Amino acid sequence: MARAHAETRDVWPRALLAFAAGLLLFIVLGAIAIKLAFDTKPAWLPFSANTHPEGPQLQRAPRQDLVAFRAEEDRQLKMLGWVDRNSGIARIPIEDAMRAVVSNGLPDWSQHANAAAPNSSCALITAAVPRAPQVKNCQGQSGAGR
């Protein structure tokens, strides 16, 4: 009986080793190219071993800070004063504002919008937001109406 020999035509060892060496060379050259093309050094590392970046400023007493923050908010809600005096915008205590809404009700802005002339809304837009696109429409209306 003849002995069975292993098939020698399936795999060429030299070609397999050449492919593996080429793949390894490609990976190494690719890693070097990426390292040269991109700055891969982390920005958070200190420049020298002697300097250490400062840590975050943590709250030593977060509960007391929250209490103080809410107290400041409450103080501002109860304060009377000007927000923008030139524009006539004032701040009133929140209790007074709630009493005014309860006693007088909310204003009906739809009546004000219907009663206002178109040119008065143009004046409001022009004064409040001079660069708004609607201002161009208002300028066209004011020129046509004259």
Backbone as CSV, one residue per row, in Angstrom:
resi,resn,N_x,N_y,N_z,CA_x,CA_y,CA_z,C_x,C_y,C_z
1,MET,0.809,-1.165,0.000,0.000,0.000,0.000,0.865,1.245,0.000
2,ALA,0.399,2.223,-0.691,1.152,3.476,-0.788,0.767,4.391,0.362
3,ARG,1.758,5.080,0.889,1.487,6.011,1.985,0.833,7.268,1.463
4,ALA,-0.077,7.809,2.219,-0.753,9.056,1.841,0.149,10.211,2.242
5,HIS,0.383,11.084,1.290,1.202,12.264,1.568,0.304,13.470,1.830
6,ALA,0.814,14.396,2.641,0.066,15.626,2.922,0.001,16.474,1.655
7,GLU,-1.082,17.142,1.484,-1.267,17.999,0.311,-0.331,19.201,0.443
8,THR,0.447,19.461,-0.555,1.429,20.541,-0.482,0.979,21.767,-1.264
9,ARG,-0.098,21.694,-2.002,-0.529,22.805,-2.836,-1.530,23.730,-2.132
10,ASP,-2.019,23.424,-0.926,-3.026,24.241,-0.251,-2.438,25.544,0.292
11,VAL,-1.369,25.453,1.017,-0.801,26.620,1.683,0.659,26.714,1.302
12,TRP,1.056,27.942,0.945,2.466,28.184,0.674,3.034,28.915,1.884
13,PRO,3.847,28.281,2.650,4.341,28.883,3.895,5.060,30.205,3.674
14,ARG,5.817,30.325,2.619,6.526,31.579,2.361,5.536,32.720,2.094
15,ALA,4.497,32.447,1.349,3.497,33.487,1.056,2.761,33.868,2.340
16,LEU,2.468,32.903,3.177,1.790,33.182,4.441,2.674,34.022,5.356
17,LEU,3.957,33.682,5.452,4.885,34.455,6.271,5.097,35.853,5.685
18,ALA,5.146,35.972,4.379,5.313,37.283,3.746,4.083,38.157,4.009
19,PHE,2.891,37.554,3.927,1.674,38.309,4.220,1.661,38.775,5.677
20,ALA,2.023,37.904,6.627,2.043,38.259,8.044,3.069,39.362,8.301
21,ALA,4.233,39.265,7.678,5.253,40.304,7.855,4.783,41.614,7.251
22,GLY,4.145,41.575,6.101,3.616,42.785,5.465,2.523,43.427,6.306
23,LEU,1.646,42.620,6.881,0.582,43.137,7.741,1.167,43.781,8.992
24,LEU,2.149,43.152,9.599,2.798,43.715,10.773,3.503,45.026,10.426
25,LEU,4.183,45.069,9.300,4.854,46.293,8.850,3.834,47.400,8.580
26,PHE,2.706,47.054,7.974,1.651,48.039,7.701,1.093,48.615,9.005
27,ILE,0.862,47.778,9.994,0.321,48.252,11.280,1.323,49.173,11.974
28,VAL,2.599,48.796,11.984,3.617,49.623,12.629,3.757,50.961,11.908
29,LEU,3.826,50.953,10.574,3.949,52.200,9.817,2.692,53.069,9.966
30,GLY,1.527,52.435,10.043,0.291,53.188,10.255,0.274,53.863,11.618
31,ALA,0.734,53.172,12.644,0.782,53.763,13.982,1.761,54.930,14.019
32,ILE,2.897,54.785,13.351,3.872,55.882,13.295,3.298,57.062,12.533
33,ALA,2.610,56.817,11.427,2.012,57.902,10.637,0.948,58.640,11.440
34,ILE,0.135,57.917,12.177,-0.899,58.555,13.003,-0.261,59.383,14.108
35,LYS,0.805,58.862,14.716,1.507,59.603,15.771,2.098,60.895,15.212
36,LEU,2.632,60.855,14.001,3.201,62.066,13.390,2.123,63.035,12.916
37,ALA,1.013,62.517,12.436,-0.036,63.378,11.879,-0.866,64.053,12.960
38,PHE,-1.082,63.382,14.075,-1.940,63.919,15.121,-1.152,64.067,16.416
39,ASP,-1.493,65.131,17.155,-0.888,65.335,18.461,-1.638,64.449,19.445
40,THR,-1.041,63.330,19.813,-1.737,62.375,20.665,-1.381,62.525,22.133
41,LYS,-0.584,63.542,22.489,-0.244,63.759,23.892,-1.452,64.361,24.599
42,PRO,-1.890,63.777,25.711,-3.043,64.342,26.425,-2.754,65.754,26.914
43,ALA,-3.733,66.631,26.784,-3.561,68.027,27.177,-3.564,68.186,28.689
44,TRP,-4.071,67.232,29.430,-4.182,67.375,30.872,-2.915,66.993,31.606
45,LEU,-1.923,66.436,30.908,-0.683,66.081,31.582,0.129,67.338,31.885
46,PRO,0.766,67.408,33.042,1.606,68.573,33.341,2.841,68.575,32.450
47,PHE,3.396,69.783,32.237,4.547,69.904,31.354,5.818,69.364,31.999
48,SER,5.947,69.506,33.300,7.111,68.953,33.972,6.647,68.125,35.163
49,ALA,7.564,67.338,35.685,7.201,66.450,36.787,7.004,67.225,38.086
50,ASN,7.579,68.427,38.195,7.500,69.201,39.429,6.195,69.965,39.575
51,THR,5.545,70.290,38.479,4.315,71.071,38.563,3.114,70.142,38.517
52,HIS,2.176,70.427,39.380,0.942,69.647,39.423,-0.218,70.592,39.159
53,PRO,-1.142,70.205,38.290,-2.283,71.086,38.049,-3.146,71.191,39.302
54,GLU,-3.771,72.338,39.469,-4.648,72.519,40.617,-5.896,71.663,40.443
55,GLY,-6.359,71.154,41.528,-7.565,70.334,41.498,-8.791,71.206,41.374
56,PRO,-9.948,70.610,41.189,-11.176,71.396,41.095,-11.503,72.049,42.438
57,GLN,-12.158,73.169,42.367,-12.560,73.874,43.575,-13.854,73.233,44.079
58,LEU,-13.723,72.362,45.032,-14.879,71.658,45.567,-15.503,72.466,46.697
59,GLN,-16.782,72.287,46.869,-17.472,72.965,47.955,-17.143,72.261,49.259
60,ARG,-16.793,73.058,50.256,-16.487,72.479,51.561,-17.772,72.193,52.331
61,ALA,-18.789,73.025,52.128,-20.068,72.850,52.830,-21.204,73.060,51.827
62,PRO,-21.527,72.043,51.021,-22.543,72.230,49.976,-23.929,72.559,50.524
63,ARG,-24.297,72.032,51.654,-25.638,72.308,52.202,-25.755,73.770,52.610
64,GLN,-24.709,74.286,53.254,-24.747,75.686,53.663,-24.712,76.596,52.442
65,ASP,-23.974,76.185,51.395,-23.944,76.975,50.159,-25.327,77.027,49.517
66,LEU,-26.035,75.892,49.516,-27.383,75.856,48.943,-28.340,76.712,49.760
67,VAL,-28.217,76.658,51.079,-29.070,77.485,51.931,-28.811,78.963,51.658
68,ALA,-27.540,79.335,51.531,-27.194,80.734,51.248,-27.695,81.154,49.871
69,PHE,-27.598,80.264,48.880,-28.068,80.566,47.524,-29.573,80.793,47.513
70,ARG,-30.313,79.921,48.187,-31.774,80.080,48.231,-32.184,81.313,49.019
71,ALA,-31.432,81.650,50.055,-31.723,82.871,50.812,-31.519,84.102,49.931
72,GLU,-30.485,84.094,49.100,-30.249,85.218,48.181,-31.367,85.305,47.144
73,GLU,-31.804,84.161,46.639,-32.931,84.173,45.696,-34.177,84.752,46.346
74,ASP,-34.487,84.309,47.574,-35.657,84.813,48.300,-35.544,86.315,48.554
75,ARG,-34.348,86.782,48.882,-34.136,88.209,49.108,-34.433,88.999,47.832
76,GLN,-33.992,88.476,46.672,-34.248,89.179,45.415,-35.731,89.148,45.054
77,LEU,-36.443,88.072,45.403,-37.876,87.997,45.121,-38.673,88.993,45.961
78,LYS,-38.134,89.383,47.110,-38.838,90.311,47.997,-38.342,91.751,47.842
79,MET,-37.477,91.999,46.874,-36.843,93.304,46.732,-37.604,94.177,45.727
80,LEU,-37.610,95.448,45.984,-38.217,96.429,45.096,-37.086,97.240,44.478
81,GLY,-37.094,97.387,43.152,-36.029,98.170,42.517,-36.152,98.157,41.004
82,TRP,-35.226,98.855,40.378,-35.210,98.967,38.920,-34.383,97.843,38.319
83,VAL,-34.923,97.246,37.255,-34.145,96.314,36.445,-33.447,97.116,35.365
84,ASP,-34.217,97.944,34.644,-33.676,98.860,33.632,-34.485,100.148,33.715
85,ARG,-33.907,101.148,34.333,-34.633,102.395,34.576,-34.959,103.118,33.269
86,ASN,-34.043,103.099,32.292,-34.269,103.790,31.015,-35.448,103.193,30.254
87,SER,-35.616,101.878,30.345,-36.730,101.230,29.648,-37.996,101.204,30.481
88,GLY,-37.903,101.586,31.750,-39.075,101.582,32.619,-39.436,100.209,33.134
89,ILE,-38.455,99.319,33.265,-38.710,97.968,33.759,-38.289,97.918,35.223
90,ALA,-39.254,97.618,36.085,-39.002,97.582,37.524,-39.275,96.188,38.062
91,ARG,-38.740,95.934,39.252,-38.969,94.667,39.927,-39.774,94.991,41.197
92,ILE,-40.841,94.210,41.405,-41.630,94.396,42.625,-41.606,93.092,43.395
93,PRO,-41.837,93.145,44.697,-41.864,91.895,45.471,-42.923,90.944,44.928
94,ILE,-42.613,89.665,44.981,-43.494,88.662,44.379,-44.852,88.620,45.069
95,GLU,-44.899,88.893,46.373,-46.199,88.909,47.064,-47.078,90.031,46.525
96,ASP,-46.482,91.210,46.280,-47.241,92.331,45.720,-47.737,92.006,44.309
97,ALA,-46.897,91.338,43.524,-47.290,90.976,42.163,-48.449,89.985,42.183
98,MET,-48.404,89.025,43.086,-49.498,88.049,43.174,-50.784,88.723,43.643
99,ARG,-50.682,89.649,44.605,-51.875,90.374,45.050,-52.470,91.199,43.911
100,ALA,-51.613,91.823,43.103,-52.100,92.631,41.979,-52.807,91.764,40.945
101,VAL,-52.291,90.580,40.680,-52.941,89.686,39.709,-54.266,89.195,40.258
102,VAL,-54.313,88.880,41.549,-55.566,88.400,42.146,-56.613,89.504,42.144
103,SER,-56.216,90.729,42.496,-57.206,91.805,42.584,-57.598,92.355,41.212
104,ASN,-56.681,92.465,40.282,-56.968,93.075,38.971,-57.111,92.053,37.847
105,GLY,-56.611,90.851,38.032,-56.638,89.854,36.975,-55.483,90.072,35.999
106,LEU,-55.309,89.123,35.109,-54.272,89.252,34.096,-54.751,90.188,32.996
107,PRO,-53.856,90.964,32.408,-54.279,91.848,31.326,-54.682,91.047,30.097
108,ASP,-55.662,91.556,29.356,-56.104,90.915,28.118,-55.333,91.553,26.970
109,TRP,-54.271,90.921,26.566,-53.401,91.499,25.541,-54.037,91.469,24.165
110,SER,-55.027,90.626,23.952,-55.666,90.583,22.629,-56.399,91.891,22.346
111,GLN,-56.996,92.519,23.361,-57.660,93.812,23.157,-56.645,94.877,22.794
112,HIS,-55.491,94.854,23.428,-54.458,95.835,23.135,-53.910,95.651,21.727
113,ALA,-53.794,94.400,21.282,-53.254,94.141,19.952,-54.246,94.581,18.877
114,ASN,-55.558,94.359,19.106,-56.559,94.754,18.112,-56.748,96.261,18.073
115,ALA,-56.632,96.916,19.228,-56.861,98.361,19.268,-55.679,99.145,18.738
116,ALA,-54.497,98.539,18.757,-53.299,99.275,18.322,-53.283,99.409,16.811
117,ALA,-52.855,100.558,16.373,-52.712,100.794,14.933,-51.487,100.038,14.432
118,PRO,-51.455,99.675,13.129,-50.317,98.926,12.624,-49.004,99.702,12.767
119,ASN,-49.064,101.012,12.650,-47.832,101.787,12.747,-47.295,101.803,14.166
120,SER,-48.176,101.701,15.182,-47.682,101.690,16.561,-46.923,100.401,16.853
121,SER,-47.364,99.246,16.289,-46.604,98.014,16.487,-45.281,98.089,15.746
122,CYS,-45.267,98.781,14.614,-44.006,98.977,13.906,-43.058,99.823,14.744
123,ALA,-43.592,100.820,15.429,-42.740,101.646,16.283,-42.178,100.822,17.430
124,LEU,-43.003,99.919,17.985,-42.525,99.067,19.064,-41.420,98.132,18.577
125,ILE,-41.619,97.523,17.418,-40.618,96.614,16.867,-39.338,97.372,16.554
126,THR,-39.474,98.527,15.937,-38.301,99.311,15.570,-37.523,99.740,16.807
127,ALA,-38.226,100.107,17.864,-37.548,100.541,19.081,-36.920,99.364,19.819
128,ALA,-37.621,98.233,19.872,-37.139,97.107,20.670,-36.060,96.309,19.940
129,VAL,-36.306,95.993,18.676,-35.379,95.160,17.909,-35.135,95.819,16.561
130,PRO,-34.225,96.788,16.492,-34.065,97.543,15.252,-33.566,96.731,14.069
131,ARG,-32.939,95.590,14.306,-32.399,94.799,13.190,-33.308,93.640,12.803
132,ALA,-34.498,93.576,13.364,-35.407,92.474,13.064,-35.875,92.555,11.619
133,PRO,-36.148,91.405,10.980,-36.629,91.420,9.598,-37.971,92.134,9.448
134,GLN,-38.793,92.153,10.513,-40.094,92.806,10.437,-39.947,94.315,10.282
135,VAL,-38.820,94.882,10.689,-38.613,96.324,10.581,-38.620,96.736,9.116
136,LYS,-38.087,95.895,8.232,-38.094,96.214,6.798,-39.532,96.310,6.288
137,ASN,-40.405,95.410,6.760,-41.815,95.461,6.367,-42.461,96.741,6.883
138,CYS,-42.104,97.134,8.110,-42.670,98.350,8.684,-42.203,99.574,7.909
139,GLN,-40.945,99.584,7.505,-40.436,100.724,6.743,-41.125,100.816,5.384
140,GLY,-41.446,99.648,4.806,-42.176,99.663,3.532,-43.592,100.176,3.701
141,GLN,-44.253,99.853,4.834,-45.614,100.317,5.089,-45.629,101.815,5.383
142,SER,-44.630,102.271,6.143,-44.640,103.692,6.495,-44.354,104.547,5.281
143,GLY,-43.548,104.045,4.339,-43.283,104.813,3.114,-44.477,104.813,2.186
144,ALA,-45.256,103.686,2.168,-46.396,103.597,1.273,-47.561,104.425,1.807
145,GLY,-47.657,104.552,3.138,-48.789,105.262,3.714,-48.646,106.770,3.619
146,ARG,-47.448,107.290,3.367,-47.244,108.712,3.354,-47.578,109.328,2.055
